[in-house]
Amino acid sequence: MASDPNDRALLISPAYDISAYGSAESLGLRSVAATLLRESAEVCVVDECPGEVPAGVAKFAASARLIGVGVLFTRQVPAALELISTLRAVAPAAHLILGGQGVQFLWQRVLQDSSALDSVCLYEGDDTVRDLWRCLRAGRSFNTIPGLAYRNGGQITADPRSPVEDLDALPFPYRRAGTGVYRDGVATMSTSRGCMAHCTFCQSGNYGNRYHRLPRWRSRSAKNVVAEVAELIREHDVTAISFVDDDFFGGDAQGHERAYEIARLLRGLPRRIRFSIECRINELDADLLLTLRAAGLRRVLIGIEAANDADLALFAKKTTNAQAERAISLLRRLEIDFTIGFIMFQPQSSLGGVRENLDFLYRLRLGTYRRIANRLELYPGAPLNGYFRRRGVALRESAYRVDYDFTDASVAVLRRSFLDVLEPYTHVERRCQTALFRCITTDQIEQAGRLKQIAKDISEALVDHAIRCWERVASGAEPDMDPDMRSAVTRRVQVLGGAIN
């Protein structure tokens, strides 16, 4: 507890669209909170604060010396600026700072748009916010702190700093005391920062990797990682962990060696946990996956993104369909659950490219409504924006969002048809996944196997109807205006839904 009643720091993130991204604790804010606790600050962390700030949060803010607002996604920025305005009204003397990868290209714009904002944290905040806190406590000016962007007279000054090199030296992210924090038993952890890849569409891969000379992927040691796992088990009764690293393996042999050591140490804990990871498809190795599975690995997220050469080149994936198919075959053979990232549409998509994507999803039974309808999301300041503008794509920016029209009108018709005609599949997908999750968590192995087969049947039927939509669009028709197509989808969904019961 802080000795000075004004030594309070509120770290808060605005709510966002959990249907698009899922809901999770803000590890960035919690990492900064842990650093401030070392400075004897009294810290309050609020994840996904609603638009109407709760009375208890407003009361804490009113006496805070520092208020930090974290933005993970650019689409959160408008809500973050509204939150900052609200908090400024209740805390006129506090220093208000905005940070997170969602504002990585936008620090100048947000300072121009929000007079209530004092500064923006550039890239990682551990050392920067610590130094800011020390200045605020001592009553010194903060304009000598590297890592901040701020107004300086009529100009905006920005001075990036190198990120933390020794991640083991950082404290574990702040978690509230007690076993009720994770009522479902699932926590999130980050074991590394950065990414060796430079996928052009990815906000994470471009975040903080282009301004320093440290390795693009920095990792915590296996010992340090498993020490945090042990703490989560001991202090919070956690039974499952989602490792949210952009790339758990790091793209080299050293990363694989670390993964083997993490698996070895996890097996030595008094309680076994289940965990999930994220990685690239060209990093999967049978022996390593078997070792991790024995230690509790249950789910892997891999980014495939596209199955046609034009989109793979555009996204700079540097992977092939053959690698993707090998990765999927391996995961299925080892009975490790997985999910994939996939971008069906981008501004210059062609019908031919979309068909190649569909054929890939159909052949491997990977289709879901979200994957089939997903289009590339652009964000202000992203490197791809200039690429598309140079090729005549009209981009429209509004409220920190970037919208666009497809250059091929037939592609626009196709996506509209996917969104509309195939929407009934979302309900049967959700029912099947809910039932499957219940069976897996209650060890109903036989029933889970049956539901996995139904999930494959749903995928096959969905992509089959997507291909029929494609064929109609290719012939000049509009599937969303075809009642026979809608009836066929409805009948098939009803049959598949009946199989779940």
URQUISUL-V397134 format. One record per residue. RES is the residue in one letter. PHI is phi in whole degrees, 0 to 359 (NA if undefined). NEAR is the number of other ideal C-beta (glycine too) atoms within 10 Angstrom. Layout:
BEGIN
res=RES phi=PHI near=NEAR
res=RES phi=PHI near=NEAR
END
This chain:
BEGIN
res=M phi=NA near=7
res=A phi=290 near=17
res=S phi=284 near=7
res=D phi=265 near=11
res=P phi=298 near=9
res=N phi=268 near=13
res=D phi=277 near=21
res=R phi=245 near=22
res=A phi=230 near=27
res=L phi=257 near=28
res=L phi=243 near=29
res=I phi=214 near=25
res=S phi=234 near=25
res=P phi=285 near=25
res=A phi=294 near=14
res=Y phi=214 near=19
res=D phi=284 near=10
res=I phi=289 near=10
res=S phi=292 near=8
res=A phi=269 near=10
res=Y phi=240 near=12
res=G phi=81 near=9
res=S phi=250 near=10
res=A phi=202 near=15
res=E phi=291 near=18
res=S phi=272 near=22
res=L phi=292 near=17
res=G phi=298 near=23
res=L phi=297 near=27
res=R phi=288 near=22
res=S phi=291 near=23
res=V phi=296 near=31
res=A phi=301 near=23
res=A phi=297 near=18
res=T phi=294 near=22
res=L phi=291 near=25
res=L phi=298 near=15
res=R phi=295 near=10
res=E phi=265 near=16
res=S phi=68 near=13
res=A phi=279 near=23
res=E phi=268 near=20
res=V phi=247 near=24
res=C phi=234 near=19
res=V phi=246 near=22
res=V phi=234 near=22
res=D phi=270 near=16
res=E phi=51 near=15
res=C phi=293 near=20
res=P phi=292 near=12
res=G phi=301 near=10
res=E phi=268 near=8
res=V phi=297 near=18
res=P phi=303 near=11
res=A phi=301 near=8
res=G phi=296 near=10
res=V phi=291 near=18
res=A phi=297 near=16
res=K phi=295 near=11
res=F phi=295 near=21
res=A phi=299 near=23
res=A phi=299 near=16
res=S phi=250 near=16
res=A phi=279 near=26
res=R phi=278 near=20
res=L phi=225 near=24
res=I phi=234 near=25
res=G phi=248 near=30
res=V phi=249 near=29
res=G phi=256 near=28
res=V phi=233 near=28
res=L phi=276 near=21
res=F phi=242 near=18
res=T phi=302 near=25
res=R phi=295 near=18
res=Q phi=279 near=24
res=V phi=302 near=26
res=P phi=303 near=15
res=A phi=295 near=20
res=A phi=295 near=27
res=L phi=292 near=21
res=E phi=295 near=14
res=L phi=297 near=26
res=I phi=299 near=23
res=S phi=298 near=14
res=T phi=295 near=18
res=L phi=291 near=24
res=R phi=298 near=19
res=A phi=295 near=13
res=V phi=265 near=17
res=A phi=225 near=22
res=P phi=296 near=9
res=A phi=264 near=10
res=A phi=286 near=23
res=H phi=272 near=19
res=L phi=255 near=22
res=I phi=235 near=26
res=L phi=246 near=27
res=G phi=205 near=29
res=G phi=113 near=25
res=Q phi=292 near=19
res=G phi=292 near=25
res=V phi=244 near=28
res=Q phi=300 near=22
res=F phi=257 near=18
res=L phi=238 near=20
res=W phi=300 near=23
res=Q phi=291 near=14
res=R phi=294 near=16
res=V phi=292 near=20
res=L phi=292 near=21
res=Q phi=287 near=12
res=D phi=276 near=14
res=S phi=236 near=19
res=S phi=287 near=11
res=A phi=284 near=17
res=L phi=271 near=24
res=D phi=268 near=21
res=S phi=202 near=26
res=V phi=234 near=26
res=C phi=276 near=26
res=L phi=270 near=21
res=Y phi=65 near=21
res=E phi=291 near=24
res=G phi=254 near=25
res=D phi=306 near=21
res=D phi=283 near=18
res=T phi=295 near=26
res=V phi=290 near=28
res=R phi=300 near=18
res=D phi=294 near=18
res=L phi=298 near=24
res=W phi=300 near=23
res=R phi=297 near=13
res=C phi=295 near=16
res=L phi=297 near=17
res=R phi=295 near=17
res=A phi=274 near=8
res=G phi=75 near=6
res=R phi=265 near=11
res=S phi=290 near=8
res=F phi=263 near=18
res=N phi=282 near=13
res=T phi=256 near=10
res=I phi=276 near=21
res=P phi=290 near=13
res=G phi=100 near=25
res=L phi=244 near=26
res=A phi=245 near=23
res=Y phi=200 near=19
res=R phi=281 near=15
res=N phi=225 near=10
res=G phi=69 near=6
res=G phi=267 near=5
res=Q phi=246 near=8
res=I phi=247 near=15
res=T phi=256 near=13
res=A phi=221 near=17
res=D phi=221 near=14
res=P phi=298 near=17
res=R phi=235 near=18
res=S phi=295 near=15
res=P phi=286 near=21
res=V phi=293 near=18
res=E phi=273 near=10
res=D phi=261 near=9
res=L phi=292 near=19
res=D phi=294 near=12
res=A phi=284 near=10
res=L phi=279 near=17
res=P phi=289 near=15
res=F phi=295 near=14
res=P phi=307 near=22
res=Y phi=293 near=19
res=R phi=231 near=20
res=R phi=299 near=12
res=A phi=289 near=8
res=G phi=109 near=10
res=T phi=277 near=12
res=G phi=275 near=9
res=V phi=296 near=15
res=Y phi=245 near=20
res=R phi=293 near=8
res=D phi=269 near=9
res=G phi=79 near=16
res=V phi=249 near=16
res=A phi=240 near=25
res=T phi=248 near=17
res=M phi=217 near=19
res=S phi=242 near=19
res=T phi=252 near=24
res=S phi=202 near=21
res=R phi=223 near=23
res=G phi=86 near=23
res=C phi=204 near=22
res=M phi=288 near=18
res=A phi=276 near=21
res=H phi=227 near=14
res=C phi=301 near=20
res=T phi=292 near=16
res=F phi=276 near=24
res=C phi=267 near=20
res=Q phi=294 near=18
res=S phi=295 near=20
res=G phi=296 near=20
res=N phi=268 near=20
res=Y phi=282 near=19
res=G phi=73 near=21
res=N phi=264 near=20
res=R phi=243 near=12
res=Y phi=230 near=11
res=H phi=222 near=16
res=R phi=248 near=6
res=L phi=284 near=14
res=P phi=305 near=14
res=R phi=292 near=19
res=W phi=242 near=21
res=R phi=245 near=15
res=S phi=234 near=23
res=R phi=280 near=23
res=S phi=288 near=15
res=A phi=302 near=19
res=K phi=299 near=11
res=N phi=294 near=15
res=V phi=299 near=25
res=V phi=288 near=22
res=A phi=296 near=15
res=E phi=291 near=19
res=V phi=302 near=23
res=A phi=299 near=18
res=E phi=294 near=13
res=L phi=298 near=23
res=I phi=293 near=19
res=R phi=289 near=13
res=E phi=269 near=14
res=H phi=231 near=18
res=D phi=56 near=16
res=V phi=287 near=23
res=T phi=243 near=17
res=A phi=213 near=18
res=I phi=227 near=25
res=S phi=259 near=18
res=F phi=279 near=20
res=V phi=260 near=19
res=D phi=304 near=22
res=D phi=300 near=22
res=D phi=209 near=23
res=F phi=297 near=25
res=F phi=268 near=26
res=G phi=78 near=27
res=G phi=82 near=17
res=D phi=210 near=13
res=A phi=297 near=9
res=Q phi=297 near=13
res=G phi=294 near=19
res=H phi=294 near=16
res=E phi=298 near=14
res=R phi=298 near=21
res=A phi=298 near=27
res=Y phi=300 near=15
res=E phi=291 near=15
res=I phi=300 near=25
res=A phi=300 near=20
res=R phi=299 near=14
res=L phi=290 near=17
res=L phi=298 near=22
res=R phi=293 near=13
res=G phi=272 near=9
res=L phi=287 near=15
res=P phi=294 near=7
res=R phi=232 near=11
res=R phi=279 near=13
res=I phi=239 near=20
res=R phi=260 near=17
res=F phi=210 near=22
res=S phi=233 near=22
res=I phi=223 near=23
res=E phi=235 near=20
res=C phi=200 near=22
res=R phi=267 near=24
res=I phi=291 near=23
res=N phi=274 near=17
res=E phi=253 near=20
res=L phi=283 near=21
res=D phi=227 near=13
res=A phi=299 near=10
res=D phi=296 near=9
res=L phi=295 near=17
res=L phi=296 near=20
res=L phi=298 near=14
res=T phi=296 near=17
res=L phi=292 near=23
res=R phi=298 near=15
res=A phi=296 near=13
res=A phi=269 near=22
res=G phi=126 near=19
res=L phi=298 near=24
res=R phi=234 near=17
res=R phi=208 near=16
res=V phi=230 near=24
res=L phi=258 near=16
res=I phi=237 near=22
res=G phi=263 near=24
res=I phi=266 near=26
res=E phi=74 near=25
res=A phi=198 near=30
res=A phi=232 near=25
res=N phi=246 near=19
res=D phi=299 near=12
res=A phi=297 near=15
res=D phi=288 near=24
res=L phi=299 near=18
res=A phi=291 near=12
res=L phi=300 near=23
res=F phi=278 near=20
res=A phi=54 near=16
res=K phi=289 near=23
res=K phi=56 near=13
res=T phi=226 near=21
res=T phi=235 near=14
res=N phi=298 near=18
res=A phi=298 near=8
res=Q phi=295 near=17
res=A phi=297 near=24
res=E phi=294 near=16
res=R phi=297 near=14
res=A phi=297 near=23
res=I phi=293 near=19
res=S phi=298 near=11
res=L phi=295 near=17
res=L phi=297 near=19
res=R phi=291 near=14
res=R phi=296 near=10
res=L phi=274 near=16
res=E phi=57 near=9
res=I phi=253 near=18
res=D phi=297 near=14
res=F phi=208 near=18
res=T phi=223 near=14
res=I phi=232 near=20
res=G phi=269 near=16
res=F phi=209 near=20
res=I phi=244 near=20
res=M phi=289 near=27
res=F phi=235 near=22
res=Q phi=219 near=26
res=P phi=309 near=22
res=Q phi=252 near=20
res=S phi=302 near=27
res=S phi=248 near=16
res=L phi=300 near=15
res=G phi=296 near=12
res=G phi=295 near=22
res=V phi=296 near=28
res=R phi=296 near=18
res=E phi=299 near=18
res=N phi=299 near=26
res=L phi=296 near=22
res=D phi=298 near=15
res=F phi=296 near=20
res=L phi=297 near=25
res=Y phi=291 near=17
res=R phi=298 near=13
res=L phi=258 near=20
res=R phi=53 near=16
res=L phi=244 near=22
res=G phi=287 near=29
res=T phi=226 near=21
res=Y phi=302 near=22
res=R phi=295 near=13
res=R phi=293 near=21
res=I phi=291 near=26
res=A phi=265 near=19
res=N phi=293 near=17
res=R phi=237 near=17
res=L phi=301 near=22
res=E phi=262 near=17
res=L phi=260 near=21
res=Y phi=229 near=21
res=P phi=305 near=18
res=G phi=86 near=20
res=A phi=292 near=20
res=P phi=303 near=13
res=L phi=291 near=22
res=N phi=299 near=18
res=G phi=296 near=11
res=Y phi=302 near=14
res=F phi=290 near=21
res=R phi=298 near=11
res=R phi=295 near=8
res=R phi=255 near=10
res=G phi=85 near=9
res=V phi=279 near=18
res=A phi=277 near=11
res=L phi=259 near=16
res=R phi=241 near=9
res=E phi=256 near=13
res=S phi=203 near=9
res=A phi=51 near=10
res=Y phi=63 near=24
res=R phi=237 near=15
res=V phi=242 near=19
res=D phi=243 near=11
res=Y phi=201 near=17
res=D phi=253 near=13
res=F phi=289 near=19
res=T phi=290 near=17
res=D phi=257 near=17
res=A phi=299 near=9
res=S phi=293 near=16
res=V phi=292 near=23
res=A phi=298 near=15
res=V phi=297 near=21
res=L phi=296 near=28
res=R phi=295 near=20
res=R phi=301 near=16
res=S phi=292 near=25
res=F phi=302 near=27
res=L phi=299 near=14
res=D phi=271 near=14
res=V phi=291 near=24
res=L phi=270 near=24
res=E phi=304 near=14
res=P phi=304 near=18
res=Y phi=294 near=24
res=T phi=299 near=15
res=H phi=289 near=12
res=V phi=287 near=25
res=E phi=300 near=20
res=R phi=296 near=11
res=R phi=298 near=17
res=C phi=294 near=21
res=Q phi=293 near=14
res=T phi=296 near=12
res=A phi=294 near=19
res=L phi=295 near=21
res=F phi=299 near=12
res=R phi=297 near=13
res=C phi=291 near=18
res=I phi=295 near=17
res=T phi=285 near=12
res=T phi=250 near=10
res=D phi=60 near=8
res=Q phi=271 near=15
res=I phi=298 near=10
res=E phi=296 near=8
res=Q phi=294 near=15
res=A phi=297 near=18
res=G phi=298 near=11
res=R phi=295 near=16
res=L phi=289 near=23
res=K phi=296 near=17
res=Q phi=294 near=11
res=I phi=297 near=18
res=A phi=300 near=20
res=K phi=294 near=14
res=D phi=296 near=17
res=I phi=297 near=26
res=S phi=299 near=23
res=E phi=297 near=17
res=A phi=294 near=19
res=L phi=298 near=29
res=V phi=292 near=26
res=D phi=301 near=14
res=H phi=290 near=24
res=A phi=296 near=29
res=I phi=294 near=16
res=R phi=297 near=17
res=C phi=299 near=27
res=W phi=301 near=20
res=E phi=298 near=12
res=R phi=291 near=20
res=V phi=295 near=23
res=A phi=298 near=14
res=S phi=269 near=7
res=G phi=98 near=8
res=A phi=268 near=15
res=E phi=240 near=16
res=P phi=301 near=25
res=D phi=290 near=19
res=M phi=259 near=13
res=D phi=255 near=16
res=P phi=295 near=7
res=D phi=293 near=8
res=M phi=296 near=20
res=R phi=296 near=17
res=S phi=295 near=10
res=A phi=297 near=16
res=V phi=296 near=21
res=T phi=300 near=11
res=R phi=296 near=10
res=R phi=294 near=19
res=V phi=296 near=22
res=Q phi=297 near=11
res=V phi=296 near=11
res=L phi=294 near=21
res=G phi=296 near=16
res=G phi=295 near=9
res=A phi=290 near=14
res=I phi=289 near=16
res=N phi=297 near=6
END
